[in-house]
Amino acid sequence: MNSFLQIYPYLIAGWIFLCGLYGIATSKHLVHMVISLAVLQTSTYVLLLNIGYRVHGAAPVFADISPGVTTVDPVVQALMLTDVVVEATVVALLLAMVVTVNDRAGTLSPDDLRMMRG
């Protein structure tokens, strides 16, 4: 049972990733596609939380902690903040592109965008 609890967050991250990938593959609306991409990107949050988690780990402020005390990894925390900023930027950029496509083509259906076909 203990080994299952160690692998469980990886399974959840994989499930969230596959749900987002399924949403992207089956999307019939550009906004739905952007939201599915955001769901896909949130699987990295679960993955990073699992990697950085330590049982009874203290905050990584090393001035207050005596040597030998278990702490969480500060690099993972920095990666998590970077991931949040990157996701917000990507979603904002994609939504701006969706608005531009709607202004130019008058539709948000990927199947109806004939002007973008080669």
N, C-alpha and C positions, 0 to 999 in steps of 0.2 A: 504494500500500500504506500509506503514511503517513497519508493521509486516512481510510482504513478504521480504522486504529488509534485515531484521534481520535474516531470515531463509535461504535466498538465498545462502550465502557462505557454509552453511551446505549441501545444496542440491548439490552444485558444488563439494564439497569434496566427497560426496557419489557417484556422477556420475563418478568422476575420479577413485575412488576405484573400482567401478563396471567394468569400462573399463579395468583396470589392471587385475582384477580377471577373466574377460572374456578372455583376452589375454593369461593368464596362462592356463586356462582350455582348450582352443582350439589350443594351440601352437603345431606345428609340427617340431619345430627347437629349440634347446637349447638356442641359442643366443636370439631368439625371446622371449623365456620364461624369460630370465634374464631381458630383456628390459621391458617386461610387469610387472615384479616384481618391477622394478624401477619406473614405472608409478604408480603402486599401492602405493608405499611408498611416492610418491609426494603428494598424497591426504592428508597426515598428515601436509604438509606445509600449505595448504589452511585452514585446520582446526585450526592449531596453530595461523595463522595470524588472523583468525576471533576471536579466544578467546582473543588474546592479544591486539586487536585494541581498541583504545579509541578515540572518536571524539575530536579533538583539543588537543590530549595528547602530552605532552612534553617528551623529552628523560629522562630516569630514572637516571639522574645525580643529586643526591639530594643536592649537595653542592651549586648548582647554582639556585635552585628553591625554591621559598618561600612556606610556608605551605598553603595547600588548593588548590594548582594548580593540575589539572588533569595530571597524568603521565601514561605511558604505563607500563605494568607489566614486570619487568626485568626477572622474572622466565621463562616466555614464550619465551623470547629472548634466554635465555640459553638453553631451550629445543629445540629451532629451530636449534641452532648451533650444539647441540648434535645429532639431527636428521640428519643433513647434513653429519656429520662425519660418523655416523653409516651406512647411505645409501651408501656412497662412499666405505666404507670398505666391506659391504656385496656384492655390485656389483663387486668389484675387486676380492673378494674371489670366487664368483660364476663364473666369467669369467675365472679365473685361473683353476677352476675345469672343465669348458667346454673345455679348451685347452687340459687338461690332458685326458679327455674322448675321444676327437678327436684323440689324439696320440695313445691311447690304442685300441680304437674300430674302428677308421677310419670313423666314422659317427657322425653326430650331430642330428640325428632324434631319439627322445625318443622311437619310435616304433621299431627301429632296434637294440636297445641295449639289446641283448639277454644275454650278460655276466652279466648284473645287475639283471636279474630275478632270484628269489630264486630257 
